[in-house]
């Protein structure tokens, strides 16, 4: 599992409480495992093995897994338990339609607010994406890309939008894992990012939304294999499915 994951991973649907419950902690660990590919798309959730590794009973594990079912990350199959979702075909465009609804509105709010601090955070996330895109680490590029979009939504100042986006970030990663040719990311940073940043700085809400629409349309085409784009690939077969015990977790 990568050492540095986007901070959005694991926070979807976790309420703001002073102390996370065992179920909260299990849900976070499951999200991390799915996001990293340690739990592969389509793989069955081995309750006995995972519970033993986490040091918890199966009851809180099942409760945590049900949360992920609600987030579209796991799927429940009657009589066969749960498995990691597979997102492919027409579902690709559907995920990006949902992302556009959230992110375009977030961009409009950011553009209209003209908050210098928010714009600076978004610019920093973009600079991080550009920096890692100069290398060959597909996972780092993918993580930085998703983090940029989460930061954009966070900047809108809506907790509901932030939580919805965190779930969509997970679905986007699953979608990338579900591609038949394997996980890959675009090698060069799309020029739509610069257009988006310029629009946000200029307070042009419509132009910002249009930049996102173009960016997502290109992403759908690439994932469907309809666009010839230079990419960086990563081999996921080397990733073991290993969970570390949850410190202080209750057994029931």
Secondary structure as a PSIPRED ss2 file (coil, helix, strand):
# PSIPRED VFORMAT (PSIPRED V4.0)

   1 X C   1.000  0.000  0.000
   2 X C   1.000  0.000  0.000
   3 X C   1.000  0.000  0.000
   4 X C   1.000  0.000  0.000
   5 X C   1.000  0.000  0.000
   6 X C   1.000  0.000  0.000
   7 X C   1.000  0.000  0.000
   8 X C   1.000  0.000  0.000
   9 X C   1.000  0.000  0.000
  10 X C   1.000  0.000  0.000
  11 X C   1.000  0.000  0.000
  12 X C   1.000  0.000  0.000
  13 X C   1.000  0.000  0.000
  14 X C   1.000  0.000  0.000
  15 X C   1.000  0.000  0.000
  16 X C   1.000  0.000  0.000
  17 X C   1.000  0.000  0.000
  18 X C   1.000  0.000  0.000
  19 X C   1.000  0.000  0.000
  20 X C   1.000  0.000  0.000
  21 X C   1.000  0.000  0.000
  22 X H   0.000  1.000  0.000
  23 X H   0.000  1.000  0.000
  24 X H   0.000  1.000  0.000
  25 X H   0.000  1.000  0.000
  26 X H   0.000  1.000  0.000
  27 X H   0.000  1.000  0.000
  28 X H   0.000  1.000  0.000
  29 X H   0.000  1.000  0.000
  30 X H   0.000  1.000  0.000
  31 X H   0.000  1.000  0.000
  32 X H   0.000  1.000  0.000
  33 X H   0.000  1.000  0.000
  34 X H   0.000  1.000  0.000
  35 X H   0.000  1.000  0.000
  36 X H   0.000  1.000  0.000
  37 X C   1.000  0.000  0.000
  38 X C   1.000  0.000  0.000
  39 X C   1.000  0.000  0.000
  40 X C   1.000  0.000  0.000
  41 X C   1.000  0.000  0.000
  42 X C   1.000  0.000  0.000
  43 X C   1.000  0.000  0.000
  44 X E   0.000  0.000  1.000
  45 X C   1.000  0.000  0.000
  46 X C   1.000  0.000  0.000
  47 X H   0.000  1.000  0.000
  48 X H   0.000  1.000  0.000
  49 X H   0.000  1.000  0.000
  50 X H   0.000  1.000  0.000
  51 X H   0.000  1.000  0.000
  52 X H   0.000  1.000  0.000
  53 X H   0.000  1.000  0.000
  54 X H   0.000  1.000  0.000
  55 X C   1.000  0.000  0.000
  56 X C   1.000  0.000  0.000
  57 X C   1.000  0.000  0.000
  58 X H   0.000  1.000  0.000
  59 X H   0.000  1.000  0.000
  60 X H   0.000  1.000  0.000
  61 X H   0.000  1.000  0.000
  62 X H   0.000  1.000  0.000
  63 X H   0.000  1.000  0.000
  64 X H   0.000  1.000  0.000
  65 X H   0.000  1.000  0.000
  66 X H   0.000  1.000  0.000
  67 X H   0.000  1.000  0.000
  68 X H   0.000  1.000  0.000
  69 X H   0.000  1.000  0.000
  70 X H   0.000  1.000  0.000
  71 X C   1.000  0.000  0.000
  72 X C   1.000  0.000  0.000
  73 X C   1.000  0.000  0.000
  74 X E   0.000  0.000  1.000
  75 X E   0.000  0.000  1.000
  76 X E   0.000  0.000  1.000
  77 X E   0.000  0.000  1.000
  78 X C   1.000  0.000  0.000
  79 X C   1.000  0.000  0.000
  80 X C   1.000  0.000  0.000
  81 X E   0.000  0.000  1.000
  82 X E   0.000  0.000  1.000
  83 X E   0.000  0.000  1.000
  84 X E   0.000  0.000  1.000
  85 X C   1.000  0.000  0.000
  86 X C   1.000  0.000  0.000
  87 X C   1.000  0.000  0.000
  88 X C   1.000  0.000  0.000
  89 X C   1.000  0.000  0.000
  90 X H   0.000  1.000  0.000
  91 X H   0.000  1.000  0.000
  92 X H   0.000  1.000  0.000
  93 X H   0.000  1.000  0.000
  94 X H   0.000  1.000  0.000
  95 X H   0.000  1.000  0.000
  96 X H   0.000  1.000  0.000
  97 X H   0.000  1.000  0.000
  98 X H   0.000  1.000  0.000
  99 X H   0.000  1.000  0.000
 100 X H   0.000  1.000  0.000
 101 X H   0.000  1.000  0.000
 102 X H   0.000  1.000  0.000
 103 X H   0.000  1.000  0.000
 104 X H   0.000  1.000  0.000
 105 X H   0.000  1.000  0.000
 106 X H   0.000  1.000  0.000
 107 X H   0.000  1.000  0.000
 108 X H   0.000  1.000  0.000
 109 X H   0.000  1.000  0.000
 110 X H   0.000  1.000  0.000
 111 X H   0.000  1.000  0.000
 112 X H   0.000  1.000  0.000
 113 X H   0.000  1.000  0.000
 114 X C   1.000  0.000  0.000
 115 X C   1.000  0.000  0.000
 116 X H   0.000  1.000  0.000
 117 X H   0.000  1.000  0.000
 118 X H   0.000  1.000  0.000
 119 X H   0.000  1.000  0.000
 120 X H   0.000  1.000  0.000
 121 X H   0.000  1.000  0.000
 122 X H   0.000  1.000  0.000
 123 X H   0.000  1.000  0.000
 124 X H   0.000  1.000  0.000
 125 X H   0.000  1.000  0.000
 126 X H   0.000  1.000  0.000
 127 X H   0.000  1.000  0.000
 128 X H   0.000  1.000  0.000
 129 X H   0.000  1.000  0.000
 130 X H   0.000  1.000  0.000
 131 X H   0.000  1.000  0.000
 132 X H   0.000  1.000  0.000
 133 X H   0.000  1.000  0.000
 134 X C   1.000  0.000  0.000
 135 X C   1.000  0.000  0.000
 136 X C   1.000  0.000  0.000
 137 X C   1.000  0.000  0.000
 138 X H   0.000  1.000  0.000
 139 X H   0.000  1.000  0.000
 140 X H   0.000  1.000  0.000
 141 X H   0.000  1.000  0.000
 142 X H   0.000  1.000  0.000
 143 X H   0.000  1.000  0.000
 144 X H   0.000  1.000  0.000
 145 X H   0.000  1.000  0.000
 146 X H   0.000  1.000  0.000
 147 X H   0.000  1.000  0.000
 148 X H   0.000  1.000  0.000
 149 X H   0.000  1.000  0.000
 150 X H   0.000  1.000  0.000
 151 X H   0.000  1.000  0.000
 152 X H   0.000  1.000  0.000
 153 X H   0.000  1.000  0.000
 154 X H   0.000  1.000  0.000
 155 X C   1.000  0.000  0.000
 156 X C   1.000  0.000  0.000
 157 X C   1.000  0.000  0.000
 158 X C   1.000  0.000  0.000
 159 X H   0.000  1.000  0.000
 160 X H   0.000  1.000  0.000
 161 X H   0.000  1.000  0.000
 162 X H   0.000  1.000  0.000
 163 X H   0.000  1.000  0.000
 164 X H   0.000  1.000  0.000
 165 X H   0.000  1.000  0.000
 166 X H   0.000  1.000  0.000
 167 X H   0.000  1.000  0.000
 168 X H   0.000  1.000  0.000
 169 X H   0.000  1.000  0.000
 170 X H   0.000  1.000  0.000
 171 X H   0.000  1.000  0.000
 172 X H   0.000  1.000  0.000
 173 X H   0.000  1.000  0.000
 174 X H   0.000  1.000  0.000
 175 X H   0.000  1.000  0.000
 176 X H   0.000  1.000  0.000
 177 X H   0.000  1.000  0.000
 178 X H   0.000  1.000  0.000
 179 X C   1.000  0.000  0.000
 180 X C   1.000  0.000  0.000
 181 X C   1.000  0.000  0.000
 182 X C   1.000  0.000  0.000
 183 X C   1.000  0.000  0.000
 184 X E   0.000  0.000  1.000
 185 X E   0.000  0.000  1.000
 186 X E   0.000  0.000  1.000
 187 X C   1.000  0.000  0.000
 188 X C   1.000  0.000  0.000
 189 X C   1.000  0.000  0.000
 190 X C   1.000  0.000  0.000
 191 X C   1.000  0.000  0.000
 192 X H   0.000  1.000  0.000
 193 X H   0.000  1.000  0.000
 194 X H   0.000  1.000  0.000
 195 X H   0.000  1.000  0.000
 196 X H   0.000  1.000  0.000
 197 X H   0.000  1.000  0.000
 198 X H   0.000  1.000  0.000
 199 X H   0.000  1.000  0.000
 200 X H   0.000  1.000  0.000
 201 X H   0.000  1.000  0.000
 202 X H   0.000  1.000  0.000
 203 X C   1.000  0.000  0.000
 204 X C   1.000  0.000  0.000
 205 X H   0.000  1.000  0.000
 206 X H   0.000  1.000  0.000
 207 X H   0.000  1.000  0.000
 208 X H   0.000  1.000  0.000
 209 X H   0.000  1.000  0.000
 210 X H   0.000  1.000  0.000
 211 X H   0.000  1.000  0.000
 212 X H   0.000  1.000  0.000
 213 X H   0.000  1.000  0.000
 214 X H   0.000  1.000  0.000
 215 X H   0.000  1.000  0.000
 216 X H   0.000  1.000  0.000
 217 X H   0.000  1.000  0.000
 218 X H   0.000  1.000  0.000
 219 X H   0.000  1.000  0.000
 220 X H   0.000  1.000  0.000
 221 X H   0.000  1.000  0.000
 222 X H   0.000  1.000  0.000
 223 X H   0.000  1.000  0.000
 224 X C   1.000  0.000  0.000
 225 X C   1.000  0.000  0.000
 226 X C   1.000  0.000  0.000
 227 X C   1.000  0.000  0.000
 228 X C   1.000  0.000  0.000
 229 X C   1.000  0.000  0.000
 230 X C   1.000  0.000  0.000
 231 X E   0.000  0.000  1.000
 232 X E   0.000  0.000  1.000
 233 X E   0.000  0.000  1.000
 234 X C   1.000  0.000  0.000
 235 X C   1.000  0.000  0.000
 236 X C   1.000  0.000  0.000
 237 X C   1.000  0.000  0.000
 238 X C   1.000  0.000  0.000
 239 X C   1.000  0.000  0.000
 240 X C   1.000  0.000  0.000
 241 X C   1.000  0.000  0.000
 242 X C   1.000  0.000  0.000
 243 X C   1.000  0.000  0.000
 244 X C   1.000  0.000  0.000
 245 X C   1.000  0.000  0.000
 246 X C   1.000  0.000  0.000
 247 X C   1.000  0.000  0.000
 248 X C   1.000  0.000  0.000
 249 X C   1.000  0.000  0.000
 250 X C   1.000  0.000  0.000
 251 X C   1.000  0.000  0.000
 252 X C   1.000  0.000  0.000
